[in-house]
Amino acid sequence: SDPARWVNPPVPETWWNLIRATMPPYDPRFTPTILGAVAEVFRSYPGVLRSAHPHYSFTALGPQAERILAGHELDYGLGEESPLARICEAGGSVLLLGTGHDVNTSMHLAEHRAQWPDKKIFRTGAPMVVGGERRWIEFDDLDLDSSDFTRIGGDLEASSTVVGRGPVAGGEAALMPQPAVVDQAVRWIEANRVPAASRT
């Protein structure tokens, strides 16, 4: 990722160019995920495919894997040219295993589709291999905000019956149709996200 965006911890601006020049490039075969043990085990499972986006790579297995992962654009990596949108078009589902709506990645697709006053775009980058050479590649992205996802998910569950809950192993799972999640999140964001200056 771009050191200019690092916050935990941030690094001095004088370090940014050195970090960009020496960071290992994204490699779908070897670069580990940052989403926990389940995602990492699945990534390394035989036959699993992985998309080419250095920040938002998706993994998939099965007859639709290639179609879902193809064409994952660098610009707006969770937007309309992403696997999230392909899954939504296919009428896919979201399964939350022992987690809450705060990590429901599908709501980021809704952020791309919704309009609200403080919606911001920024320029970022990542090291990638292009034509056999390591290069720092820049692209545009949406400034994402998952701080209200728990409220969006709560309202979805309170206002509909699309979310099914039940036990899986030692935890609770929630299963829901992704198009319903995205549509609800678009409506919620457009109705409830207000300019930062007017928040109390």
Secondary structure as UniProt FT lines:
FT   HELIX           3..5
FT   HELIX           13..15
FT   HELIX           16..22
FT   TURN            28..30
FT   HELIX           37..43
FT   TURN            46..47
FT   STRAND          49..50
FT   STRAND          59..60
FT   TURN            63..64
FT   HELIX           65..69
FT   TURN            70..71
FT   TURN            75..78
FT   TURN            80..81
FT   HELIX           83..89
FT   TURN            90..91
FT   STRAND          93..97
FT   HELIX           101..103
FT   HELIX           106..113
FT   TURN            117..118
FT   STRAND          121..130
FT   TURN            131..132
FT   STRAND          133..142
FT   TURN            147..148
FT   HELIX           149..159
FT   STRAND          164..168
FT   TURN            169..170
FT   STRAND          171..177
FT   HELIX           178..192
FT   HELIX           196..198
//
